[in-house]
Amino acid sequence: MNDLTITAHLEPDTRTRVACFPDMGADSGGRFVTLRIGGGSVEIALIAIPGTAEVLRALATAASEAAGELDSMTALPEVIA
């Protein structure tokens, strides 16, 4: 991954979309897929080329783990200091 840090808050209406570009020709950069996350004024587009499927799988695993942590948080009573 190239150096770039982006921070965006996920909201309940955040959309995701996958687009496939199977072979656009030599002049266009070849085959890739995009994973877009966003909606509204912020959108993140991850571009993955052949050979990077494991990175997307690791991202999916991390996202599932994060979702599990959020589920655990909602099961706990809120602490007010």
N, C-alpha and C positions, 0 to 999 in steps of 0.2 A: 504494500500500500504506500502511496506517496504521502508526504507530510502535509497534513491538513487536520485541524481540529474544529469540529462543528458541535455546537450544543443546541439542542432543540427539545422542547418539552412535548412528550406524547400526550395527546388528548384522546378522549373516548371516540371522537370522530376521525382520527387519523386514518388515512387510507394507505394501502400498499398495492403495488401493481408490478407485474413482471412483463417485460417485453423481450421478444427473441428476435435477433438479427442473424439468421442462419448463414448467410453468405452474401454480403453486399458488394463483393468484388474487391480486387486488389487496391483500388484507389480509395476505398472507404474505410480501410482498417480491418477488414475481415469479419470473422464470426464473433459474436458476443451476445450476452444478455444484460439487461438492466433490471435492477431491483429498485423501484422508486418508493419512497416513504414520505408521506406528507399530506398536503392539502392545505388550502389557504395560502398564506404568503411565504411559507418555507417548504421546500421540497429537497430531499436528499436523494441523489441518484447514484447507486453503486453500479459500476460497470465491471462485469466479470468475463474474462476470456477463457477459451478452452484450457484446461489444466488447473483451473482455480476452483473447481467444484467443492473440494474439501474445505476451502475457506468459507464458502457459503454454508456448508453443513455445520462448521464450527460456529458461525454466526447464528444459525438457527438453534443450535444447542444452547448457546449463551442466552439467546432471547427466551427460550423455554425456561431456563434456570431463573432468569430475572422475573418472568411471569409467575413462577412458583413462589419466589420470595414475596412478590406483591400479594399473592393469594394468602400467604402466611401472615402478612401484615394486617390484612383486613379481618383475619380471624382473631387477632389479638385485641383486647380492649384498649381504647385510646388513653394515653397517659397525659394528664394535664398537670403542668408544673405550677 
